[in-house]
Amino acid sequence: MPISQLPLPPLPSGIKSIQRGVTATPGSSPYYVDVAVTAVNPAKAMLSILGGIDTTTTASGANQIQLIGGSAVRVQKGNAAPVQQVSWELVEWY
């Protein structure tokens, strides 16, 4: 009996753009900052945290990033955390 194979998703055909930044989170409310980026297609993009400084030991100090509408990166921290530097990368494929 032949072994059936599941179809694989198409592989990206190449990198279209790479955008990187280092963003400081604000020290008071709101606890996030939106950074404008060159617009990308969210379905073909991946956003990653490259590193950051987190001086707390609780989840309230965890850094988070989010792609907003394909044209902004939101960098957010927990309410109790001090100002932090967060390094991020946004990659878009064709």
VOVEXMAR-276576 format. One record per residue (C-alpha): residue in one letter; x, y, z; residue number from 1. Coordinates in nm, 3 decimals, padded with zeros to 5 digits. Example, Ala and Ser with C-alpha at 12.3 -4.5 7.8 and 13.67 -1.06 7.14 Angstrom:
# VOVEXMAR-276576
+--------+---------+---------+---------+-----+
: residu :    east :   north :      up : num :
+--------+---------+---------+---------+-----+
:      a :  01.230 : -00.450 :  00.780 :   1 :
:      s :  01.367 : -00.106 :  00.714 :   2 :
+--------+---------+---------+---------+-----+
This chain:
# VOVEXMAR-276576
+--------+---------+---------+---------+-----+
: residu :    east :   north :      up : num :
+--------+---------+---------+---------+-----+
:      m :  00.000 :  00.000 :  00.000 :   1 :
:      p :  00.139 :  00.344 : -00.086 :   2 :
:      i :  00.200 :  00.581 :  00.198 :   3 :
:      s : -00.016 :  00.887 :  00.164 :   4 :
:      q :  00.157 :  01.218 :  00.210 :   5 :
:      l :  00.008 :  01.528 :  00.357 :   6 :
:      p :  00.044 :  01.835 :  00.138 :   7 :
:      l :  00.305 :  02.075 :  00.267 :   8 :
:      p :  00.238 :  02.448 :  00.286 :   9 :
:      p :  00.418 :  02.647 :  00.018 :  10 :
:      l :  00.762 :  02.763 :  00.120 :  11 :
:      p :  00.836 :  03.134 :  00.114 :  12 :
:      s :  00.989 :  03.233 : -00.217 :  13 :
:      g :  01.225 :  03.483 : -00.063 :  14 :
:      i :  01.257 :  03.765 :  00.181 :  15 :
:      k :  01.094 :  04.087 :  00.066 :  16 :
:      s :  01.198 :  04.310 :  00.356 :  17 :
:      i :  01.358 :  04.309 :  00.699 :  18 :
:      q :  01.291 :  04.586 :  00.949 :  19 :
:      r :  01.459 :  04.604 :  01.290 :  20 :
:      g :  01.436 :  04.837 :  01.583 :  21 :
:      v :  01.520 :  04.897 :  01.946 :  22 :
:      t :  01.235 :  05.056 :  02.134 :  23 :
:      a :  01.213 :  05.186 :  02.491 :  24 :
:      t :  00.889 :  05.110 :  02.670 :  25 :
:      p :  00.733 :  05.405 :  02.854 :  26 :
:      g :  00.772 :  05.440 :  03.230 :  27 :
:      s :  00.405 :  05.518 :  03.293 :  28 :
:      s :  00.059 :  05.448 :  03.150 :  29 :
:      p : -00.002 :  05.361 :  02.874 :  30 :
:      y :  00.254 :  05.085 :  02.911 :  31 :
:      y :  00.311 :  05.045 :  02.538 :  32 :
:      v :  00.444 :  05.238 :  02.242 :  33 :
:      d :  00.349 :  05.196 :  01.876 :  34 :
:      v :  00.637 :  05.223 :  01.630 :  35 :
:      a :  00.552 :  05.305 :  01.267 :  36 :
:      v :  00.704 :  05.063 :  01.014 :  37 :
:      t :  00.691 :  05.033 :  00.637 :  38 :
:      a :  00.361 :  04.853 :  00.567 :  39 :
:      v :  00.375 :  04.474 :  00.534 :  40 :
:      n :  00.122 :  04.201 :  00.454 :  41 :
:      p :  00.051 :  04.045 :  00.797 :  42 :
:      a : -00.022 :  03.708 :  00.632 :  43 :
:      k :  00.333 :  03.703 :  00.494 :  44 :
:      a :  00.519 :  03.855 :  00.788 :  45 :
:      m :  00.680 :  03.736 :  01.110 :  46 :
:      l :  00.758 :  03.957 :  01.411 :  47 :
:      s :  01.016 :  03.844 :  01.667 :  48 :
:      i :  01.171 :  03.977 :  01.987 :  49 :
:      l :  01.547 :  03.965 :  01.945 :  50 :
:      g :  01.624 :  04.063 :  02.303 :  51 :
:      g :  01.544 :  04.297 :  02.582 :  52 :
:      i :  01.621 :  04.403 :  02.933 :  53 :
:      d :  01.372 :  04.284 :  03.193 :  54 :
:      t :  01.472 :  04.373 :  03.547 :  55 :
:      t :  01.172 :  04.206 :  03.710 :  56 :
:      t :  01.111 :  03.843 :  03.804 :  57 :
:      t :  00.734 :  03.848 :  03.763 :  58 :
:      a :  00.513 :  03.801 :  03.460 :  59 :
:      s :  00.396 :  04.161 :  03.500 :  60 :
:      g :  00.735 :  04.269 :  03.366 :  61 :
:      a :  00.728 :  04.050 :  03.056 :  62 :
:      n :  00.794 :  04.226 :  02.725 :  63 :
:      q :  00.542 :  04.170 :  02.446 :  64 :
:      i :  00.533 :  04.276 :  02.082 :  65 :
:      q :  00.246 :  04.277 :  01.834 :  66 :
:      l :  00.201 :  04.373 :  01.469 :  67 :
:      i : -00.078 :  04.631 :  01.446 :  68 :
:      g : -00.253 :  04.647 :  01.110 :  69 :
:      g :  00.063 :  04.570 :  00.916 :  70 :
:      s :  00.198 :  04.922 :  00.964 :  71 :
:      a :  00.302 :  04.944 :  01.330 :  72 :
:      v :  00.482 :  04.736 :  01.592 :  73 :
:      r :  00.341 :  04.764 :  01.944 :  74 :
:      v :  00.601 :  04.715 :  02.218 :  75 :
:      q :  00.444 :  04.656 :  02.557 :  76 :
:      k :  00.559 :  04.580 :  02.911 :  77 :
:      g :  00.390 :  04.479 :  03.235 :  78 :
:      n :  00.247 :  04.760 :  03.449 :  79 :
:      a :  00.496 :  04.721 :  03.734 :  80 :
:      a :  00.807 :  04.701 :  03.519 :  81 :
:      p :  01.054 :  04.988 :  03.482 :  82 :
:      v :  01.143 :  05.140 :  03.145 :  83 :
:      q :  01.290 :  04.867 :  02.924 :  84 :
:      q :  01.471 :  04.843 :  02.592 :  85 :
:      v :  01.326 :  04.586 :  02.350 :  86 :
:      s :  01.495 :  04.477 :  02.027 :  87 :
:      w :  01.265 :  04.342 :  01.754 :  88 :
:      e :  01.270 :  04.222 :  01.392 :  89 :
:      l :  00.992 :  04.219 :  01.130 :  90 :
:      v :  01.046 :  03.995 :  00.824 :  91 :
:      e :  00.812 :  03.990 :  00.523 :  92 :
:      w :  00.820 :  03.727 :  00.247 :  93 :
:      y :  00.704 :  03.752 : -00.114 :  94 :
+--------+---------+---------+---------+-----+
